[in-house]
Amino acid sequence: MRKIGSLPTPNQKKDIALKRSRLQERVDTFQKQAAKFLNIVSCDGDDSWSDASAREVSVGIEFDGIGEGEDNEMGTSPADVAKAAEERHQTQMLRNSSSDGHIDAEHSSLHLPSHLGRHWCNTNAAEYLAQAELRLREGQLNDSLHQIRIALGHKSYLFRNEVRPARSQRLKLRAWGDVHDVESTVQHHARVYMRARQAIVDLGAEAFLLERYKVLKRQDLSVQTSVIAPSVRGQRNKSLPWFWTMDVRRDADVRPWMEDCAYFLCSHKLRGRNSIAVYRVHWLRAKAQKMRWIEELQCLQVEMEAAVRFFGHQGQVWQTRQKLINPQSQPGHAAWAARQSAMWYSMAMHAKSKFTALIESDPPPAFAQVVRPQLVR
């Protein structure tokens, strides 16, 4: 339905009706099996426990039209794409349900513990099923994030090696066709991820689990290939989406389009090394950003000390000038030099006390401490 659009042909309508009928049979079979597992005796009579029409199912249209952040050659702005996606979402929700309230098979909710809710499972002795689905959903979230990162890496590769080098219309159309194919993969796994996350929310997942698996947004799925160009400005404080720094399992499953490098995490508990393959550009950019932050923190400490030394030096300069002035012949000059010397010394003492208190209250980490050369005597 998503691929065909809002204007299907008669043959496509016939094919959709046939597939929808087969899917409805499979859904009905699953619902009966779910009733047996959940010990529902009145599943053939009163079916109030399976009110599928009371729940709105997301169709994932908010992830349509995902493109590269800067190399958008289709002539549309992100605001226009978001507005069009919202209009398609409203249209799709109207098409999902007919006038009599019937929901199509592809939009009906299955009788899983996540659909019934954690409270229903607790009151009907199905807590173990809720816990089992929660563990399975966590694995599904990891798989989805892994596939999203692989697909985004492939998409970035296509932009750098096929879209930009294309010099003819034929090559450019072919390259953009490959990009759209990868986009469909990204959109599919993004929809799977959001549905799985909604499931763990309905299952009453703990706060740390919801903090680990955050809400996926459209801007998180855009590709910024300009981060590999050192001459591009405005990249200093831009950070990658949260799932790039997340330790997702199965990261070693790389593809030919992935330029990877391996780094090792030493663990005293495991007494081993875990080799994690990561996307080379993103890893190097994250490392460079970390080193820049460490350098800025070290420079800030040196500047604080330099400020105190500068104030003290100015105090000594004016103190020396005061000694060179004859107070009997030039009393005003002597008083002014003494005043300037006292002012600079006061500023040095005030800055040193403030900086010392700041360092003691919020000390820099060990890896950002300033390394001072040792004087050889």
Secondary structure, DSSP 4 states (H G I P E B T S, - for coil): -TTT-S---HHHHHHHHHHHHHHHHHHHHHHHHHHHHTT-TTSSS--GGG-GGGSPPP--GGGTT--BSS--TTS--HHHHHHHHHHHHHHHHHHHB-TT--B-GGGPPP--HHHH-HHHHHHTT-HHHHHHHHHHHHHHHHHHHHHHHHHHHHHHHHIIIIITT--SHHHHHHHHHHHHHHHHHHHHHHHHHHHHHHHHHHTT--HHHHHHSPPP-GGGG-B-GGGG-TT-SS-SS----GGGGS--S-TT---TT--EEEEEEEETTTTEEEEEEEEHHHHHHHHHHHHHHHHHHHHHHHHHHHHHHHHHHHHHHHHHHHHHS-TTT-HHHHHHHHHHHHHHHHHHHHHHHHHHHHHHHSPPPGGGSPP-PPPP-
